[in-house]
Amino acid sequence: ASATDSDTPTFSPALILGTDLGCDSTPLVRVLDPVTGALLTQFFAYEPTFRGGAHVFGYDVTGDGIDEIITAPGPNRPGEVRVFTQTGVELPQYRTMPFGAGYTNGVEVAAGSLTAVGSRELVAGQQRGASLVRVFPITPGSGIGAAIRQFQPFAPSFTGGVTLAASDIGTFSGRT
């Protein structure tokens, strides 16, 4: 970040990288300059002894116009979603366990304006086991609320989990 003459912060894009979930890896998150590849910051999203990796997603949850880093653990740890600043400082008011403390099969995360224009929502999906997806409202400054949507995009017998992304793909009317 750098300040201009008007003291308004400006931020450059960054690459947010999480460690591989399929390997015996720590939950290390790295933030890189996308042009030079220089390391801007790195931190552990969960305890360094955890060997399930970390999913990452960049989204402005605080409403300040600056993306935070949303993380979710891979398998073998309670599926707790956490939010960090770009410098790796956790914002604990945004912690949530989208599938309860007993779910330990890994969580996928994404975020966006999903239910209405201007809304902010967290999307969490089960990485293994069922393919349950839940949508949670984000209140800037306060945290993440109770699930407002829930669906299973694949047959109940499917146990391969889901991979998530969120994007504005346009406005649709009727069947167009």
C-alpha positions in Angstrom: 0.0 0.0 0.0 1.1 3.6 -0.6 -0.4 6.9 0.2 -1.0 9.6 -2.4 -0.9 13.4 -1.8 -4.5 13.3 -0.6 -3.6 10.5 2.0 -6.0 8.1 0.2 -4.4 4.7 0.3 -3.9 2.9 -3.0 -3.5 -0.8 -3.3 -2.0 -2.9 -6.1 -3.4 -6.3 -7.1 -1.8 -9.3 -5.3 -1.7 -13.0 -5.7 -2.9 -14.9 -2.7 -1.6 -18.4 -2.5 -2.6 -21.2 -0.2 -0.7 -24.5 0.3 -1.8 -27.7 -1.5 -4.6 -29.6 0.2 -3.6 -32.9 -1.3 -0.2 -33.1 0.3 1.2 -33.1 3.8 1.5 -29.4 3.9 1.2 -26.6 6.5 -1.5 -24.0 6.2 0.9 -21.4 4.9 -0.6 -18.4 3.0 1.6 -16.2 0.8 0.8 -12.9 -0.7 2.9 -12.0 -3.8 3.3 -9.1 -6.1 1.8 -10.3 -9.4 4.3 -8.4 -11.6 7.6 -9.1 -9.8 6.7 -12.3 -7.9 8.1 -10.6 -4.7 6.8 -11.9 -1.4 4.7 -9.2 0.2 3.8 -11.2 3.3 3.2 -14.8 4.5 1.5 -16.3 7.6 0.0 -19.5 8.9 -3.8 -19.5 8.6 -4.0 -22.2 11.2 -1.6 -23.8 13.7 1.7 -24.7 11.9 1.5 -28.3 13.0 -1.7 -28.8 11.0 -0.9 -30.7 7.8 -4.0 -30.2 5.7 -3.2 -27.0 3.7 -5.4 -24.0 3.3 -7.9 -22.8 0.7 -7.8 -19.0 0.1 -10.1 -16.4 -1.4 -9.7 -12.6 -1.7 -12.8 -10.4 -0.9 -13.6 -7.2 0.9 -15.5 -8.4 4.0 -15.0 -5.2 6.0 -16.5 -2.7 3.5 -13.4 -0.5 3.3 -12.7 -1.2 -0.4 -9.7 -3.4 0.4 -9.8 -7.2 -0.1 -9.2 -9.3 2.9 -8.0 -13.0 2.8 -10.6 -15.6 3.6 -9.1 -19.0 4.5 -10.5 -22.5 5.1 -8.7 -25.7 6.1 -8.3 -28.9 4.3 -9.2 -32.3 5.8 -8.4 -33.5 9.4 -9.2 -30.2 11.2 -12.5 -28.7 12.3 -13.7 -26.6 9.2 -13.2 -23.2 10.6 -13.2 -20.3 8.2 -11.0 -17.3 9.1 -10.4 -13.8 7.7 -7.1 -12.0 7.6 -5.9 -8.5 6.5 -3.5 -8.4 3.6 -0.7 -8.2 6.1 -1.7 -11.4 7.8 -3.5 -10.0 10.9 -6.6 -12.1 11.7 -10.0 -10.4 12.1 -11.5 -12.9 14.7 -15.0 -11.4 14.5 -15.3 -13.1 11.1 -14.5 -16.7 12.3 -17.2 -19.2 11.5 -17.7 -23.0 11.3 -20.0 -23.4 8.4 -20.7 -27.1 8.9 -20.3 -27.2 12.7 -17.3 -28.1 14.9 -17.6 -31.8 14.1 -17.1 -31.5 10.4 -13.4 -32.2 9.5 -13.4 -33.1 5.8 -12.2 -29.8 4.5 -14.0 -26.6 3.4 -13.9 -24.7 0.1 -14.6 -20.9 0.3 -15.6 -18.1 -2.1 -17.4 -14.8 -1.5 -19.4 -12.3 -3.5 -22.6 -10.4 -4.0 -24.9 -13.4 -4.5 -28.4 -12.8 -3.2 -28.9 -9.2 -4.2 -27.0 -6.3 -5.8 -24.6 -4.9 -3.2 -24.9 -7.8 -0.7 -21.9 -9.5 0.7 -21.9 -13.2 1.2 -19.5 -16.0 2.1 -20.0 -19.3 0.3 -18.7 -22.5 1.9 -18.7 -26.0 0.4 -17.8 -29.4 1.8 -14.6 -30.6 0.2 -15.2 -34.3 1.0 -18.2 -36.3 2.0 -21.4 -34.7 0.9 -21.6 -31.8 -1.5 -23.4 -29.4 0.7 -23.0 -25.7 0.0 -24.1 -22.9 2.4 -24.3 -19.1 1.9 -23.8 -16.8 4.8 -24.4 -13.0 5.0 -21.3 -10.8 5.8 -21.9 -7.7 7.9 -18.9 -5.4 7.6 -17.4 -4.7 11.1 -19.6 -7.3 12.8 -19.0 -10.7 11.2 -20.6 -13.6 9.4 -24.3 -14.4 10.2 -26.3 -17.7 10.1 -26.7 -19.5 6.8 -29.3 -17.9 4.5 -29.2 -20.5 1.7 -28.3 -24.1 1.6 -28.3 -26.5 -1.3 -26.8 -29.8 -2.5 -25.7 -29.3 -6.1 -25.1 -33.0 -6.8 -27.0 -36.1 -5.9 -27.1 -37.0 -2.2 -25.2 -40.2 -3.0 -22.3 -38.1 -4.4 -19.4 -37.9 -1.9 -16.8 -36.1 -3.9 -17.4 -32.6 -2.4 -17.4 -29.3 -4.3 -15.0 -26.7 -5.7 -16.3 -23.1 -5.5 -15.8 -19.8 -7.2 -18.0 -16.6 -7.2 -18.3 -14.2 -10.1 -20.6 -11.7 -11.6 -21.6 -13.4 -14.9 -24.2 -10.9 -15.9 -27.9 -10.3 -15.4 -30.5 -12.8 -16.6 -34.1 -12.3 -17.4 -36.5 -15.2 -17.7 -34.7 -18.0 -19.5 -32.3 -15.7 -21.4 
